[in-house]
Amino acid sequence: MSDDQTPKPEKSSPFDSVPIEVTVSVGRARPLIRDLLNMGENAVLTLDKRIEDPVDLYVGDHLVARGLLEEMEGDQAGQLAVRLTEIADLQNGIG
């Protein structure tokens, strides 16, 4: 490989190590207020999605990806995770 073909390291940014919070939306519910107020411990609130449906990932109020819920295995058995299936074009959104 000649010098002009040597891969150049990516420029680092001071923002590379800043954590962000990603919110995973698994579904929505639209109960009546009176029903919500009457809910107690062990009440069940039915969502508009099934367990196998994709979940939405948000940073703030911006949809950034979609994915499928998974359960980790091995040392992290039981830990919930999301396998990304669709990444948003941050300029144009998910199409």
N, CA, C and O atoms as CSV, one atom per row, in Angstrom:
chain,resi,resn,atom,element,x,y,z
A,1,MET,N,N,0.831,-1.181,0.000
A,1,MET,CA,C,0.000,0.000,0.000
A,1,MET,C,C,0.874,1.243,0.000
A,1,MET,O,O,1.787,1.373,0.816
A,2,SER,N,N,0.595,2.135,-0.901
A,2,SER,CA,C,1.356,3.379,-0.903
A,2,SER,C,C,0.776,4.327,0.134
A,2,SER,O,O,-0.315,4.102,0.658
A,3,ASP,N,N,1.520,5.393,0.425
A,3,ASP,CA,C,1.095,6.327,1.468
A,3,ASP,C,C,-0.261,6.951,1.191
A,3,ASP,O,O,-1.002,7.250,2.127
A,4,ASP,N,N,-0.606,7.159,-0.099
A,4,ASP,CA,C,-1.889,7.807,-0.391
A,4,ASP,C,C,-3.060,6.850,-0.217
A,4,ASP,O,O,-4.210,7.289,-0.257
A,5,GLN,N,N,-2.807,5.538,-0.022
A,5,GLN,CA,C,-3.884,4.565,0.174
A,5,GLN,C,C,-4.000,4.128,1.627
A,5,GLN,O,O,-4.891,3.351,1.967
A,6,THR,N,N,-3.125,4.609,2.478
A,6,THR,CA,C,-3.166,4.247,3.886
A,6,THR,C,C,-4.421,4.832,4.521
A,6,THR,O,O,-4.666,6.034,4.423
A,7,PRO,N,N,-5.225,3.975,5.181
A,7,PRO,CA,C,-6.434,4.512,5.821
A,7,PRO,C,C,-6.069,5.556,6.859
A,7,PRO,O,O,-5.160,5.360,7.666
A,8,LYS,N,N,-6.779,6.650,6.828
A,8,LYS,CA,C,-6.539,7.722,7.787
A,8,LYS,C,C,-7.452,7.513,8.989
A,8,LYS,O,O,-8.631,7.196,8.835
A,9,PRO,N,N,-6.903,7.692,10.179
A,9,PRO,CA,C,-7.756,7.548,11.360
A,9,PRO,C,C,-8.846,8.617,11.341
A,9,PRO,O,O,-8.631,9.751,10.911
A,10,GLU,N,N,-10.036,8.211,11.826
A,10,GLU,CA,C,-11.132,9.174,11.894
A,10,GLU,C,C,-10.781,10.274,12.883
A,10,GLU,O,O,-10.169,10.023,13.921
A,11,LYS,N,N,-11.174,11.487,12.549
A,11,LYS,CA,C,-10.939,12.598,13.465
A,11,LYS,C,C,-11.819,12.399,14.685
A,11,LYS,O,O,-13.008,12.099,14.572
A,12,SER,N,N,-11.222,12.571,15.845
A,12,SER,CA,C,-12.030,12.452,17.049
A,12,SER,C,C,-12.641,13.813,17.375
A,12,SER,O,O,-12.102,14.867,17.037
A,13,SER,N,N,-13.751,13.745,18.024
A,13,SER,CA,C,-14.485,14.938,18.411
A,13,SER,C,C,-14.610,14.938,19.926
A,13,SER,O,O,-14.647,13.868,20.533
A,14,PRO,N,N,-14.675,16.088,20.545
A,14,PRO,CA,C,-14.873,16.104,22.005
A,14,PRO,C,C,-16.226,15.516,22.392
A,14,PRO,O,O,-16.454,15.193,23.557
A,15,PHE,N,N,-17.117,15.377,21.424
A,15,PHE,CA,C,-18.446,14.833,21.710
A,15,PHE,C,C,-18.492,13.308,21.637
A,15,PHE,O,O,-19.492,12.705,22.026
A,16,ASP,N,N,-17.425,12.675,21.143
A,16,ASP,CA,C,-17.408,11.224,20.981
A,16,ASP,C,C,-17.657,10.473,22.279
A,16,ASP,O,O,-18.231,9.384,22.256
A,17,SER,N,N,-17.242,11.023,23.395
A,17,SER,CA,C,-17.378,10.304,24.666
A,17,SER,C,C,-18.497,10.855,25.543
A,17,SER,O,O,-18.564,10.538,26.730
A,18,VAL,N,N,-19.376,11.674,24.972
A,18,VAL,CA,C,-20.505,12.213,25.728
A,18,VAL,C,C,-21.677,11.243,25.600
A,18,VAL,O,O,-22.125,10.969,24.487
A,19,PRO,N,N,-22.179,10.721,26.710
A,19,PRO,CA,C,-23.307,9.788,26.630
A,19,PRO,C,C,-24.601,10.517,26.272
A,19,PRO,O,O,-24.788,11.683,26.619
A,20,ILE,N,N,-25.481,9.814,25.578
A,20,ILE,CA,C,-26.807,10.346,25.293
A,20,ILE,C,C,-27.836,9.342,25.795
A,20,ILE,O,O,-27.535,8.158,25.945
A,21,GLU,N,N,-29.018,9.805,26.046
A,21,GLU,CA,C,-30.087,8.919,26.492
A,21,GLU,C,C,-30.949,8.551,25.299
A,21,GLU,O,O,-31.431,9.419,24.571
A,22,VAL,N,N,-31.136,7.251,25.106
A,22,VAL,CA,C,-31.994,6.733,24.054
A,22,VAL,C,C,-33.242,6.170,24.730
A,22,VAL,O,O,-33.148,5.346,25.640
A,23,THR,N,N,-34.401,6.618,24.279
A,23,THR,CA,C,-35.673,6.124,24.802
A,23,THR,C,C,-36.233,5.101,23.822
A,23,THR,O,O,-36.289,5.354,22.619
A,24,VAL,N,N,-36.645,3.949,24.337
A,24,VAL,CA,C,-37.221,2.904,23.509
A,24,VAL,C,C,-38.718,2.867,23.783
A,24,VAL,O,O,-39.147,2.623,24.911
A,25,SER,N,N,-39.504,3.109,22.745
A,25,SER,CA,C,-40.957,3.102,22.869
A,25,SER,C,C,-41.490,1.751,22.408
A,25,SER,O,O,-41.359,1.386,21.240
A,26,VAL,N,N,-42.088,1.019,23.333
A,26,VAL,CA,C,-42.615,-0.308,22.998
A,26,VAL,C,C,-44.083,-0.267,22.606
A,26,VAL,O,O,-44.603,-1.257,22.092
A,27,GLY,N,N,-44.762,0.841,22.832
A,27,GLY,CA,C,-46.166,0.953,22.451
A,27,GLY,C,C,-46.843,2.077,23.193
A,27,GLY,O,O,-46.255,2.740,24.047
A,28,ARG,N,N,-48.093,2.268,22.843
A,28,ARG,CA,C,-48.892,3.320,23.471
A,28,ARG,C,C,-50.224,2.745,23.928
A,28,ARG,O,O,-50.703,1.736,23.410
A,29,ALA,N,N,-50.796,3.410,24.899
A,29,ALA,CA,C,-52.122,3.053,25.393
A,29,ALA,C,C,-52.950,4.334,25.472
A,29,ALA,O,O,-52.403,5.415,25.686
A,30,ARG,N,N,-54.252,4.216,25.301
A,30,ARG,CA,C,-55.131,5.380,25.363
A,30,ARG,C,C,-56.338,5.080,26.268
A,30,ARG,O,O,-57.475,5.023,25.799
A,31,PRO,N,N,-56.077,4.891,27.562
A,31,PRO,CA,C,-57.193,4.626,28.474
A,31,PRO,C,C,-57.968,5.915,28.754
A,31,PRO,O,O,-57.456,7.018,28.566
A,32,LEU,N,N,-59.186,5.753,29.197
A,32,LEU,CA,C,-59.952,6.899,29.698
A,32,LEU,C,C,-59.326,7.319,31.024
A,32,LEU,O,O,-58.793,6.487,31.758
A,33,ILE,N,N,-59.393,8.593,31.323
A,33,ILE,CA,C,-58.818,9.091,32.573
A,33,ILE,C,C,-59.419,8.363,33.763
A,33,ILE,O,O,-58.696,7.997,34.690
A,34,ARG,N,N,-60.730,8.147,33.753
A,34,ARG,CA,C,-61.353,7.471,34.901
A,34,ARG,C,C,-60.816,6.058,35.071
A,34,ARG,O,O,-60.651,5.589,36.197
A,35,ASP,N,N,-60.536,5.367,33.944
A,35,ASP,CA,C,-59.983,4.013,34.037
A,35,ASP,C,C,-58.547,4.053,34.574
A,35,ASP,O,O,-58.154,3.206,35.377
A,36,LEU,N,N,-57.783,5.030,34.128
A,36,LEU,CA,C,-56.416,5.177,34.607
A,36,LEU,C,C,-56.398,5.477,36.101
A,36,LEU,O,O,-55.581,4.923,36.836
A,37,LEU,N,N,-57.293,6.348,36.552
A,37,LEU,CA,C,-57.352,6.700,37.970
A,37,LEU,C,C,-57.787,5.532,38.842
A,37,LEU,O,O,-57.447,5.476,40.023
A,38,ASN,N,N,-58.544,4.592,38.261
A,38,ASN,CA,C,-59.017,3.435,39.017
A,38,ASN,C,C,-58.038,2.271,39.012
A,38,ASN,O,O,-58.271,1.259,39.674
A,39,MET,N,N,-56.944,2.407,38.269
A,39,MET,CA,C,-55.968,1.317,38.217
A,39,MET,C,C,-55.196,1.241,39.520
A,39,MET,O,O,-54.871,2.259,40.130
A,40,GLY,N,N,-54.919,0.052,39.921
A,40,GLY,CA,C,-54.124,-0.175,41.117
A,40,GLY,C,C,-53.020,-1.150,40.826
A,40,GLY,O,O,-52.763,-1.496,39.673
A,41,GLU,N,N,-52.373,-1.589,41.871
A,41,GLU,CA,C,-51.294,-2.560,41.730
A,41,GLU,C,C,-51.807,-3.799,41.004
A,41,GLU,O,O,-52.913,-4.270,41.269
A,42,ASN,N,N,-50.996,-4.320,40.090
A,42,ASN,CA,C,-51.289,-5.504,39.272
A,42,ASN,C,C,-52.310,-5.250,38.163
A,42,ASN,O,O,-52.725,-6.192,37.488
A,43,ALA,N,N,-52.719,-4.003,37.963
A,43,ALA,CA,C,-53.593,-3.693,36.828
A,43,ALA,C,C,-52.800,-3.885,35.542
A,43,ALA,O,O,-51.575,-3.760,35.537
A,44,VAL,N,N,-53.492,-4.186,34.462
A,44,VAL,CA,C,-52.845,-4.401,33.166
A,44,VAL,C,C,-53.290,-3.316,32.206
A,44,VAL,O,O,-54.487,-3.097,32.020
A,45,LEU,N,N,-52.340,-2.645,31.603
A,45,LEU,CA,C,-52.603,-1.599,30.623
A,45,LEU,C,C,-52.208,-2.164,29.259
A,45,LEU,O,O,-51.025,-2.390,29.004
A,46,THR,N,N,-53.177,-2.391,28.391
A,46,THR,CA,C,-52.924,-2.996,27.093
A,46,THR,C,C,-52.346,-1.966,26.126
A,46,THR,O,O,-52.870,-0.861,25.988
A,47,LEU,N,N,-51.260,-2.347,25.463
A,47,LEU,CA,C,-50.603,-1.473,24.497
A,47,LEU,C,C,-51.097,-1.773,23.085
A,47,LEU,O,O,-51.757,-2.782,22.838
A,48,ASP,N,N,-50.761,-0.873,22.172
A,48,ASP,CA,C,-51.213,-1.007,20.789
A,48,ASP,C,C,-50.279,-1.854,19.923
A,48,ASP,O,O,-50.438,-1.893,18.703
A,49,LYS,N,N,-49.313,-2.528,20.536
A,49,LYS,CA,C,-48.373,-3.354,19.785
A,49,LYS,C,C,-48.297,-4.749,20.378
A,49,LYS,O,O,-48.640,-4.984,21.537
A,50,ARG,N,N,-47.832,-5.666,19.537
A,50,ARG,CA,C,-47.609,-7.040,19.971
A,50,ARG,C,C,-46.132,-7.205,20.336
A,50,ARG,O,O,-45.309,-6.367,19.967
A,51,ILE,N,N,-45.799,-8.254,21.039
A,51,ILE,CA,C,-44.441,-8.485,21.525
A,51,ILE,C,C,-43.442,-8.584,20.375
A,51,ILE,O,O,-42.280,-8.213,20.543
A,52,GLU,N,N,-43.865,-9.072,19.219
A,52,GLU,CA,C,-42.947,-9.236,18.092
A,52,GLU,C,C,-42.857,-8.008,17.191
A,52,GLU,O,O,-42.074,-8.001,16.242
A,53,ASP,N,N,-43.641,-6.971,17.471
A,53,ASP,CA,C,-43.609,-5.750,16.665
A,53,ASP,C,C,-42.336,-4.953,16.933
A,53,ASP,O,O,-41.788,-5.009,18.033
A,54,PRO,N,N,-41.863,-4.207,15.925
A,54,PRO,CA,C,-40.685,-3.359,16.122
A,54,PRO,C,C,-40.939,-2.288,17.180
A,54,PRO,O,O,-42.071,-1.852,17.387
A,55,VAL,N,N,-39.864,-1.880,17.841
A,55,VAL,CA,C,-39.923,-0.781,18.798
A,55,VAL,C,C,-39.234,0.429,18.175
A,55,VAL,O,O,-38.394,0.278,17.288
A,56,ASP,N,N,-39.586,1.622,18.636
A,56,ASP,CA,C,-39.002,2.855,18.124
A,56,ASP,C,C,-37.974,3.383,19.108
A,56,ASP,O,O,-38.206,3.359,20.316
A,57,LEU,N,N,-36.836,3.860,18.607
A,57,LEU,CA,C,-35.780,4.435,19.432
A,57,LEU,C,C,-35.722,5.933,19.163
A,57,LEU,O,O,-35.654,6.373,18.016
A,58,TYR,N,N,-35.751,6.701,20.238
A,58,TYR,CA,C,-35.751,8.159,20.150
A,58,TYR,C,C,-34.564,8.735,20.899
A,58,TYR,O,O,-34.159,8.212,21.937
A,59,VAL,N,N,-34.013,9.807,20.371
A,59,VAL,CA,C,-33.100,10.676,21.101
A,59,VAL,C,C,-33.854,11.993,21.187
A,59,VAL,O,O,-34.089,12.655,20.176
A,60,GLY,N,N,-34.229,12.366,22.403
A,60,GLY,CA,C,-35.144,13.495,22.570
A,60,GLY,C,C,-36.464,13.111,21.924
A,60,GLY,O,O,-37.010,12.046,22.213
A,61,ASP,N,N,-36.978,13.960,21.060
A,61,ASP,CA,C,-38.224,13.630,20.369
A,61,ASP,C,C,-37.970,13.234,18.914
A,61,ASP,O,O,-38.892,13.235,18.099
A,62,HIS,N,N,-36.715,12.893,18.587
A,62,HIS,CA,C,-36.352,12.514,17.220
A,62,HIS,C,C,-36.241,10.995,17.099
A,62,HIS,O,O,-35.463,10.363,17.814
A,63,LEU,N,N,-37.024,10.416,16.188
A,63,LEU,CA,C,-36.945,8.991,15.905
A,63,LEU,C,C,-35.624,8.722,15.189
A,63,LEU,O,O,-35.375,9.278,14.119
A,64,VAL,N,N,-34.775,7.874,15.771
A,64,VAL,CA,C,-33.454,7.627,15.192
A,64,VAL,C,C,-33.276,6.203,14.667
A,64,VAL,O,O,-32.381,5.949,13.861
A,65,ALA,N,N,-34.123,5.269,15.119
A,65,ALA,CA,C,-33.974,3.887,14.676
A,65,ALA,C,C,-35.199,3.078,15.086
A,65,ALA,O,O,-36.030,3.520,15.879
A,66,ARG,N,N,-35.281,1.882,14.519
A,66,ARG,CA,C,-36.282,0.895,14.929
A,66,ARG,C,C,-35.546,-0.415,15.160
A,66,ARG,O,O,-34.467,-0.644,14.613
A,67,GLY,N,N,-36.146,-1.266,15.976
A,67,GLY,CA,C,-35.499,-2.542,16.244
A,67,GLY,C,C,-36.449,-3.526,16.882
A,67,GLY,O,O,-37.629,-3.238,17.079
A,68,LEU,N,N,-35.920,-4.691,17.203
A,68,LEU,CA,C,-36.688,-5.763,17.815
A,68,LEU,C,C,-36.161,-6.032,19.220
A,68,LEU,O,O,-34.951,-6.052,19.446
A,69,LEU,N,N,-37.073,-6.238,20.152
A,69,LEU,CA,C,-36.674,-6.551,21.525
A,69,LEU,C,C,-36.067,-7.943,21.576
A,69,LEU,O,O,-36.538,-8.867,20.913
A,70,GLU,N,N,-35.025,-8.078,22.364
A,70,GLU,CA,C,-34.359,-9.365,22.576
A,70,GLU,C,C,-33.989,-9.490,24.043
A,70,GLU,O,O,-33.904,-8.501,24.771
A,71,GLU,N,N,-33.773,-10.722,24.453
A,71,GLU,CA,C,-33.245,-10.981,25.786
A,71,GLU,C,C,-31.797,-11.421,25.632
A,71,GLU,O,O,-31.496,-12.317,24.843
A,72,MET,N,N,-30.897,-10.789,26.389
A,72,MET,CA,C,-29.486,-11.137,26.322
A,72,MET,C,C,-29.279,-12.544,26.875
A,72,MET,O,O,-30.103,-13.065,27.627
A,73,GLU,N,N,-28.164,-13.136,26.486
A,73,GLU,CA,C,-27.806,-14.476,26.953
A,73,GLU,C,C,-26.474,-14.418,27.678
A,73,GLU,O,O,-25.848,-13.361,27.759
A,74,GLY,N,N,-26.049,-15.545,28.197
A,74,GLY,CA,C,-24.746,-15.637,28.858
A,74,GLY,C,C,-24.713,-14.868,30.160
A,74,GLY,O,O,-25.633,-14.969,30.972
A,75,ASP,N,N,-23.638,-14.087,30.366
A,75,ASP,CA,C,-23.463,-13.342,31.605
A,75,ASP,C,C,-24.558,-12.308,31.819
A,75,ASP,O,O,-24.816,-11.901,32.952
A,76,GLN,N,N,-25.196,-11.885,30.749
A,76,GLN,CA,C,-26.243,-10.862,30.852
A,76,GLN,C,C,-27.638,-11.447,30.644
A,76,GLN,O,O,-28.558,-10.727,30.255
A,77,ALA,N,N,-27.803,-12.733,30.898
A,77,ALA,CA,C,-29.092,-13.400,30.715
A,77,ALA,C,C,-30.189,-12.652,31.459
A,77,ALA,O,O,-30.020,-12.261,32.614
A,78,GLY,N,N,-31.308,-12.459,30.784
A,78,GLY,CA,C,-32.439,-11.764,31.388
A,78,GLY,C,C,-32.447,-10.272,31.111
A,78,GLY,O,O,-33.475,-9.618,31.287
A,79,GLN,N,N,-31.305,-9.717,30.677
A,79,GLN,CA,C,-31.221,-8.280,30.369
A,79,GLN,C,C,-31.934,-8.021,29.050
A,79,GLN,O,O,-31.722,-8.746,28.077
A,80,LEU,N,N,-32.768,-7.006,29.010
A,80,LEU,CA,C,-33.494,-6.635,27.806
A,80,LEU,C,C,-32.592,-5.822,26.889
A,80,LEU,O,O,-31.805,-5.000,27.357
A,81,ALA,N,N,-32.705,-6.050,25.575
A,81,ALA,CA,C,-31.882,-5.348,24.590
A,81,ALA,C,C,-32.712,-5.106,23.329
A,81,ALA,O,O,-33.803,-5.656,23.180
A,82,VAL,N,N,-32.190,-4.284,22.432
A,82,VAL,CA,C,-32.843,-4.011,21.159
A,82,VAL,C,C,-31.856,-4.295,20.037
A,82,VAL,O,O,-30.743,-3.769,20.034
A,83,ARG,N,N,-32.267,-5.129,19.080
A,83,ARG,CA,C,-31.471,-5.373,17.879
A,83,ARG,C,C,-31.960,-4.398,16.814
A,83,ARG,O,O,-33.115,-4.463,16.392
A,84,LEU,N,N,-31.083,-3.492,16.380
A,84,LEU,CA,C,-31.476,-2.468,15.414
A,84,LEU,C,C,-31.735,-3.081,14.052
A,84,LEU,O,O,-30.924,-3.855,13.543
A,85,THR,N,N,-32.875,-2.729,13.461
A,85,THR,CA,C,-33.253,-3.239,12.148
A,85,THR,C,C,-33.357,-2.137,11.111
A,85,THR,O,O,-33.360,-2.408,9.910
A,86,GLU,N,N,-33.440,-0.906,11.564
A,86,GLU,CA,C,-33.596,0.227,10.653
A,86,GLU,C,C,-32.995,1.462,11.317
A,86,GLU,O,O,-33.346,1.789,12.451
A,87,ILE,N,N,-32.103,2.141,10.628
A,87,ILE,CA,C,-31.458,3.344,11.153
A,87,ILE,C,C,-31.968,4.532,10.353
A,87,ILE,O,O,-32.042,4.482,9.125
A,88,ALA,N,N,-32.317,5.591,11.054
A,88,ALA,CA,C,-32.842,6.783,10.385
A,88,ALA,C,C,-31.743,7.526,9.647
A,88,ALA,O,O,-30.596,7.585,10.089
A,89,ASP,N,N,-32.122,8.082,8.529
A,89,ASP,CA,C,-31.293,9.070,7.842
A,89,ASP,C,C,-31.549,10.338,8.644
A,89,ASP,O,O,-32.633,10.915,8.551
A,90,LEU,N,N,-30.585,10.777,9.419
A,90,LEU,CA,C,-30.815,11.888,10.346
A,90,LEU,C,C,-31.174,13.179,9.644
A,90,LEU,O,O,-31.659,14.116,10.278
A,91,GLN,N,N,-30.941,13.245,8.338
A,91,GLN,CA,C,-31.353,14.421,7.572
A,91,GLN,C,C,-32.823,14.329,7.180
A,91,GLN,O,O,-33.532,15.335,7.170
A,92,ASN,N,N,-33.285,13.098,6.851
A,92,ASN,CA,C,-34.631,12.940,6.276
A,92,ASN,C,C,-35.565,12.052,7.091
A,92,ASN,O,O,-36.731,11.903,6.724
A,93,GLY,N,N,-35.092,11.459,8.183
A,93,GLY,CA,C,-35.941,10.595,8.994
A,93,GLY,C,C,-35.997,9.190,8.437
A,93,GLY,O,O,-35.364,8.887,7.426
A,94,ILE,N,N,-36.770,8.316,9.110
A,94,ILE,CA,C,-36.937,6.934,8.659
A,94,ILE,C,C,-37.955,6.945,7.540
A,94,ILE,O,O,-39.023,7.545,7.664
A,95,GLY,N,N,-37.624,6.286,6.456
A,95,GLY,CA,C,-38.504,6.269,5.293
A,95,GLY,C,C,-39.135,4.991,5.157
A,95,GLY,O,O,-39.917,4.784,4.229
